[in-house]
């Protein structure tokens, strides 16, 4: 894919306009700080790809560090790369990014500017307001002012969110947890929020969960696992907020009494060398395997016995939904969105964040009571419904966009 850097509408927008006759499609710009492999990024990707191009002409603005080549062609979506849009605070680059975004929005005459993630969420909404954009939408993918950061930093991020809320016409929350936190914290009014679950292609996970025993054993064998191994999987980017270290400490405690225990870490990230060193230091390097990014995540999750998540903050943990769809029991920290997927004691367990003792005890229960673990997994599979699909997400987004544009026209 060759990212565009001009304000010329993508060819697909003109084709869509011809198909619809005299009524042109709604011009829309999505803005995200980095397009990488992650929940917010996949949500944005499915949105810009999946929206009806006879109704919407969709462009995408991304910042430095985006892994665009990993996602393949985006079809009619025009892509703008802004090197000054970076994840970490940088006063000069932030100012330049703000000016460039405002110019892009003004030249593109976008009727809707839809922002994602923290930095792009603030700069994108401010730029849209400066450019006079008629409709500004922001998706809350996770809490930016969470309890895991210092109090002063948390206060500053909350202040930024409250400021940006003053020129946000519509909030989308990916889960009820994050919506409640933002409303309670005074970020916009409750009437400005709509919860639209982050959609994902669940059919492949549901299908993987129906694998026959022979297929499951074959997948395990391809990963170096035998049928008798007790396999635990965690799918998450290798970064500090995912809390892998807590899982590793639990594995260290369980290893002596569970010689068949094997742990698969799925995902890439800058923390990998440090985590590999930690495995050596804890004496569990022979138990833990780093698989990196996998295109067969559904099959790997379905071939495991337990799926775990030790993330310290989230919006809606997509991997919990995916794991439930494969019929795996889930063990997770009490993180935002967990309660919307996991019913404690019914399809998995939720333990307090950073509580290694409780996490270890629950994991031991799932490993030792295989029949009970299978029952929990089957219950989770039955719970996964259409509210988590890409189709439902796109349908609800379309209705919301149409409502906003109709209201603006009126």
N, C-alpha and C positions, 0 to 999 in steps of 0.2 A: 504494500500500500504506500502510495506517495501522498503524504499529508499536504493539503493545500494551505496556502498562507495568504490568499486574497479574499476579497469579499464577494467574488462572483458566485451566484447561486449554483449549486451542483446540477449536473445535467438532469438528474432524476426529478428535481423540482420543476423544471420546464416541462418534462414529459408528463408529470402528474397534473400540471396545470392544463395541458392540452387535453388529457383524458377527462378532466372535470368541466371543460368548456370555459365559460366566462368566470366561474368562481375559483380563484386560485387557492392552493392549499395554505394552511396556516403555517407561517414561517416560525421555526422554533430553534433555539440554541440551547444545548445542554453543556454545562461547564463542570469539569471535575479536575481536581488537583493533579492526580496521576492515574493513568489507566494501567493498572497492574492486575495480577491475579488475586482477586479478593471479592468479598461479598458485595460491597458498594459498587465495585467496578463491573461485576457481572450483572448486577441489577441495571446499571446504566447501559451496558452493552445490549442486553435483551430489549431495553426500551427503545433505544435509537434504531436498532435493527428491525424491531417488530412492529412499530407503529405503521399504520396504513399510509403508504406514500401517496395515495390519491387524496388524502385528507391533510397530511402534514409534510412539509419540506424540512427535514431535520438536519442540523449541523451539530458538530461536536467540537468543543475547545478543551484541550488538555495541556498539562504542564510538563515540566522537565521530569525525566525519569520514567515516562510512560513506556510501556512495553507493547507498543501497537502491533508489532509483527507477530505477537503471540496470539492475536485474536482473528487473524485472517482478514479478508476483504469485508468492508462495511457497506458495499453496494452503493446506493444513492446518497449515503451520508457524507457530507463534506467535513473534512477534519482540519482543524487549525491547531498548530503546535505553538505554544507560547513558552519559550525557554525561561522567561522571567517568573513564571508561575511555579514556585517551588513549595515543597511541603513545610519546611522549617521557616520560622520568622526571619525576614531579611528586608529591613526597611526600604532600601533602594530598589531591590527587585520587586518588592510588593507594590511600590508606587508605580513602577514602569508597567507591571502586569495590570494594575488597575486602569491606567491610561489606555493600554492596548486593548483591554477587554471593552472599555467604553466605546472606543473607536470602532471595534468590530461590531458591537451591538448596534451602534448608530448607523453604520454603513449597511449592515445586513437587514435593517428595518424589521427586526424580529418582533413578532406579536407576543411571543412567550419566551422568556428566559428561565430555564430550569436548572438550578445549581445542585451540586452534590458535594459531600464531604466538607471538612471544616474550613480550610483556607479558601478553596474555590467558592464555598458557600458564602463567605463574608465578602471577598473581593468581587465575586460575580454579581451578587445582589446589589452591592454599592455601585458597581459599574452600570448595571441595568437601570438603577434609579437615576444616575447622572445622565444616562443616555435617553431617559424618558420612556423606557420600555413600559407598555401598558399592562403587562401581566408578568409578575415575578413569582416563581414557585421554587420552593426549597424542600429537598428530601432530607429528613433527619435519619441518617443511617446508623448513628450511634451518638452517645452523649459525649460532647467535647469537654464539659466541665465535671468530669467524673471524680470520684473520691480517691483515685489512685495517683493523683498529681498534687503537688504542694498547694496549700490554701491560697497563696497570693496568685499563683498561676490559674487556679480554678476560678477565682473571683474575676480575673481579667478576661478569661474566655467566656464566662457567663455575661460579663458586661458587653463583649462583642456580639454575643448572640442576641441580647436584648436590643442593642442598637440596630442590628440587621433586621430584626423582627419588625421594626417600625416601617420598613418599606418592603415587606413580604406580604403578598396578597394571599398565598396559599401555602400551608405546610403539609407535607406528606410524611407520616411516621411509618417506619417499616414494622412497628410493633406497638402494642398498647403500653408496654413498660416505658419506652423512650418518650412516647407522647405524654404520659402522666408526669414524668420527671420534668419535661420542658414546660408544661402548663403550670405545674406547682412552682417552678422556679421563675415564673413571670416572663417567659419567652413567648410573647404573643398571647392571643386569647384562645380559649378552647374551641370557639367557633371557627377558627382559621385552620384547624387541623383535620386531616382525614387519615385514617389508618389504612394503608394498602400494603399487605404483606409482600415481601420480596419474592418475586416469582422465580421458579427454577424448573428445568425440564425433568420432572419427577418420574416420567415413564420409564427411563432407563434404570432408575433406582428400584422402582417397583418390580420391574422385570428381573433385575439382578437378584432380588430377594426371593424369586421363584426358582432359582437355579437348583438343579438336581444335585444330590450328594456327590456324584462323580465329577460334575462340573466344578463344584466348590472345592473338592480335593485337588483338582487340576490347577485352579487358580492359586491355592495355597502352595502347591508344589512349585509353581513358577516363581514364587516368592521365597522359596527355600524353607517352607513350613510343612511339617508332616501332619497327618490327621489328628494325632494325639496332642499336638501343641495347643496351648491356650493363648490365643492371639488377641492382643489389644491394639486398637488403632486410634490414632489421633491425627485428624486432617486439619492443618492450620498453617499459616505462614510462620516461618521461623523468625519470630521477632519477640521482644521482651513482653509485650502485653498479652501474649498468648499463654504465658505461664508454664512453659514446658518443664521448667526446673522442678515444679511441684509434682508432676507426673514422675519425673526421674527419681525423686526421693522416695516416692511410694513404691516404685519398682525395686529400688534397693532394699526396702524393707520386706517385700514379698518374695524376692528371689530365693532365699534359702528354703522357704517352705513350698515354693511352687517352681520346681526345676523345669517344668514344661512351659513356663511363661515366656512369651515372645511379644515384643512391642514394635509396632510399625509407625514411624513418623512420616506423614505424607505432607509435602509442601516444601517450598524453597524460602530462602531468606538469608539476610546477613548474619544471623545468629548461629548458623550451622556450625562453624568451626568451634565456637565456644561451647555449644551443646555437645559436640563430639568429645571435646576435652572433658566436660562434666561427666559424661558416660564412663570415660576411662578412670577418672578420679573416684567415681562411686563404685567402680568394679562391675558395671553392668553393660560394658561395650559388647559383650557376647550375646546379650539379650535384646538390645535395641538396634533396629535397622532404620537408616535414613533412606527413604525411597524417592525424595524429591517430588517434583510435580508429576502427577500421573493423569493420563487421559482416560484411564480405566478406573477412576475412583469408585464408581458404583460397584463394580465387580470386586474390588479389593475390600470395600466396606462389608459387602455381603459375605465375603469369605472369612471374615474375622468373627470373633466371639463377642467382643464388647467394643463399643465406641465411646471414647472419652473426650472431654473438653475441659481444659484448665484455664481458659481465657479469663482475664481480669476485668475487662469491660467489652461490651458488644452493643449492637443495636438489636438485631435478630440473628442468632447463630444459625446460619443456613445448614451447616453440617449436621446439626441436631435433627432437622427435618429430613435431610437426606439419609441419615443413619436410621431414623424411624421407618422410612419408606423401604429400606432393605430388610427390615425385621430384626435389627440389632438392638439389644438393650443399651441404654445410654446412661453414662455417669458424667455429671457436669458440675462445675462450680455454680453457685447462685449468682448468675450474671444476668444482665438485662436480656429479656426475651426467653430465658430458659423455661420459665413457668408457662409460657404460651405453647411450648412443645412437649415438655416433660411433665407428666403427672407423677409426683414422687411416690414410689412404691407400686405404681400401676404399669408404667412402661419404662421405668428407669429410676434413677436416684439423683437428687440435687443435694449437694453438701455446701456448707459455708465456704466462701472464697478464702483461699490460702490455707485451709484446714487440712493439712496432710494426714493427720490422724483419722479424721472422718472419711477422707477420700480413700485412704488405704483400706480401712475396714469395709467400706462398701464395695470396693473393687475385689477384695478377697471373697466377699459373699457371692458376687457374680461369677467369679471363677470356680468356686467350690460347688455352687448349686446350679449345675448346668440346666437342669429341667426348669428351675425357676427363672433362670435367665432367658431361656427360650420363650417362656410364657410372657415375660415382660416385653420381649421383642415383638411377639405376635400382636400384643395389645397396642404397641406403638404403631405398627404397620396399619392396623385398622383405623387409627386415629387420623392418619394423613389424608386430607381431603383436597378438593379442588381449589381451596383458598390459597394454596401454596404454588399453584401452577403459573407459568409465564402467561398463558392465555387469560387467566383471571386477572392478573396484574395489568396486562395491556388493555383489557376491556374496561377496567375501573379507571385507569389513567385516561383513556379516551373519553369516557363520560365526564370526568373532571375537567379535562381541557375544553370540551364542548360547552360545559356549563360556564366556565370562566370567560371564554370568548363571546358567548351569547350575552353574558352579563355586561361585558365591556362594550359590545356593540350597542346594547340598549342604553 
